[in-house]
Amino acid sequence: MLVWSLIFFAIAIIAALFGFGGAASTATSIAQFIFYIFAILLALSLVASFIQSARRK
């Protein structure tokens, strides 16, 4: 589960660089949307990872 969190984090950072950096003016809104989606997925994945590790103890 932690691997997925890191993947979502990397994708969110890449989307943020394109979306917030102004590199692609036509794709800015799409990149910002993707950033927020993957940031939410990152948070959900981290919470799920913490819940699973708490259950194992």
N, C-alpha and C positions, 0 to 999 in steps of 0.2 A: 504494500500500500504506500510505503514511503517513496518507492521508486516512481509511482504515478504522481505523487506530490511534486517531486523534483522535475518531472517532465512537464507538468502543468505550469510550474514556476518558470521554466525556461521558455515555454511558448508564450506565456504572458509577458515576459520581459522583451522578447523579440517583437511581439505585437505592439508593445508600448513604444519601442524604439521607432517603429514605422509610423504609428498613429500619433504619438505626441511629438515626435521629432519633426514632422512636416516633410518627410522625405517623399512621400507620395500623396499629393494633394487630393487626388480623386479617391484614394483608398483610405483616407484618414478616418472617416467615420466607421468603416468596416473594421479597420485595425483596432480602433478604440473599443468597439463592440466585442471583438474577439478577446481583447485584453481583459475586459470585465468578466466575460464568460469563463475564461481560464483562471482568473483570479478567484472567482467563486468556486470553481472545481478544485482549485488548490486548497482553499479553506475547508471544503467538505472532505477532501481526501485526508487532510491532516487530522481533522476531528475524528474521522473513522479510524485512522491509524492509532490515535490515542485511546479510543474506546476499546479497540481490539487488544492493545497492549495492557490495558487496565483489567480486562477480563481474564487474561492469561495469568495474572499474579494471584 
